[in-house]
């Protein structure tokens, strides 16, 4: 109970940081905090393998990519803000939605299964068990994700690639002259 | 051990904070960060439900965790493409303000 309370408050503070901090770098680092807290919450839910994956893939790869792009584009905090009434409307909608969702979750409290039973069943989300389901029940999804990752990789490279400068005949002539003068210099030595 | 509903409530809070961020930020990269937050909130709910239903059998519990595993892979692809689009937009107009992209609207 205490563990959950601490983890939940850290996660919510991190999430608020993402929304409220002005500098994109600070917001991204705040999100890293939330993601790592979520990894610990996964451990409390007997999903040890997922916790490791969360740290490696999210905390490592994805957030590093984010920070890299923020630094590459060198985005300063933006002075222009959304209209004030829109901001307050968004906060209001968020408050109502969060309250509704929490009440909805609390209205249907279920008996949590015995921790020991779940621990013996899930075995901490052992990679072997996940692999058995991934390559069995989820085979189609697994292959589709493979195709998606390949497509994504090709698409990302195609998006970011600059168009090659067209080689004109003038450029080729110039290059030939350079080569000829280089050869003359080499011969004269 | 706290109940599943506490985890689901935390997930709801994180999801809503992310949604508010999407509504209030202007920079595309900040919107993107908030979308990631929403995605993670959903993951937390799935893992919590996997724990809840693990008592009924191994397959149910592990299926939930495997689904989260696949969502992680999809998120990685999404981030690569999204940031690629962002870099391409930034090159063309030196800004990531989504309101400046109004000619893309239908």
Interface residues (C-beta under 8 A of the other chain):
Chain A: X1 X4 X8 X11 X12 X15 X16 X18 X19 X24 X27 X28 X31 X34 X35 X38 X41 X42 X45 X46 X47 X49 X50 X53 X54 X57 X58 X61 X62 X65 X66 X69 X70 X72 X73 X75 X78 X80 X81 X82 X86 X87 X90 X91 X93 X94 X97 X98 X101 X102 X104 X105 X106 X108 X109 X110 X112 X113 X114 X115 X117 X118 X121 X122 X125 X129 X130 X132 X133 X134 X137 X138 X141 X142 X145 X148 X149 X151 X152 X153 X155 X156 X157 X159 X160
Chain B: X1 X2 X3 X4 X5 X6 X7 X8 X9 X10 X12 X13 X14 X15 X16 X17 X18 X19 X20 X21 X23 X24 X25 X26 X27 X29 X30 X32 X33 X34 X36 X37 X40 X43 X44 X47 X48 X50 X51 X52 X54 X55 X57 X58 X59 X61 X62 X63 X65 X66 X67 X68 X69 X70 X72 X73 X74 X75 X76 X77 X78 X79 X80 X81 X83 X84 X85 X86 X87 X88 X90 X96 X97
